[in-house]
Amino acid sequence: MSKKPYSETRERIKQKQAQKRRKRNVKAARVFMACLIIMVVLTGVGWVSMQVYEWGSQRMAVYMEIYDGYKQRKDLRAASFDPRFDGYTNVLLLGLDPGKEDSGQSADSIILLSFRHDTGEVRFVTIPRYTMMNIQGRNTPEPLNNAYYYGGIPLMEQTVSKNLGVTIHHYVAIDTEALAEIVDVMGGIDIYVDNDLNYDDPEGELYIHIPKGIQHMEGDMAQKYLRFASDDLGAYGRSMRQQKFLKAFFDKLMEPDSLAKIPELVDICDRRIKSSIEAFDSGHFAQLLTNMQGTKPMVTILPGELQKDGSWVANPQKTSELIDELFPQEQTGKDE
């Protein structure tokens, strides 16, 4: 059988058909690779999603476990709260001295801090540490500071709450070194010192020499100012200085520069301060700080009289009047 004569047209048709077949093959290969890649990606995404889901579930379980523990602790504390104080947040502030090896720390400063939710009012009631109070387990009234020696913060909190008839929602205990660190972060505090303060205790390694007049107090001077109690007024004089310090501290805290340092202050609190306040309470206290803007704190001392032995005997009638003034009954009707 003879070959067909060469035809240029036929050759061009064959070449075009071959090109079309190659293009179809390339396109098919690309579609296959695309499908393969999509399958791999989807498989990877599915695997990653499962891992993320499992990780998230584990983290959520941990979070819920932590939150449940917090909720249980909060509910346990709230079970003993008087509903009269629902519109307030009351915090017991304890200033602890460094302590000695044979006696441990003692509560040098005892202050009831109260926030009123609806108005943003903040009130400080300083309680001299030698205030005579009934302490659970003791037969006769003793200086309040002894409650810390006998039972630490829990007994201190219980003693103040029962003797004043006030619900305490939280406590904060800070030692003098932590306080000094906080004052340094805030850039110091300006306070007028009424009299020269001089005291030397080589055994306790405490040396206080603060001259009369306006003083810009860095942390070390501030904690010595608060600890000084060697004048004629003793613990009462210390309480008066604490009041003056609280006012200056509050004013400084409300300054824009200090507010910008709150993250540093929070870090110190996390590391150095004992407190019943937890991370989940931060939103509540942030709102309290917002409400406090523009308010002036009320600072007072527990009504009473200084005795010759240096103790402080509270006046029951005036104390009751002070509590009624701070927590009026009509406020309860609104909050309930």
Buried (B, 14 or more C-beta within 10 A) or exposed (E): EEEEEEEEEEEEEEEEEEEEEEEEEEEEEEEEEEEEEEEEEEEEEEEEEEEEEEEEEEEEEEEEEEEEEBEEEBEEBEEEBEEBBBBBBBBBBBBBBBEEEEEEBBBBBBBBBBBBBEEBBBBBBBBBBBBBBBBEEEEEBBBBBBBBBBBBBEBBBBBBBEBBEBBBBBBBBBBBBBBBBBBBBBEBBEBEBEEEBEBEEEEEEBEBEBEEEEBEBBBEBBBBBBBBBBBEBBBBBBBBBBBBBBBBBBBBBBEEEBEEBEEEBEEBBEEBBBBBBBEEBEEEBEEBBEBBEEBEBBBBBBBBEBEEEBBBBBEEEEBEEBBEEBBEEEBBEEEE
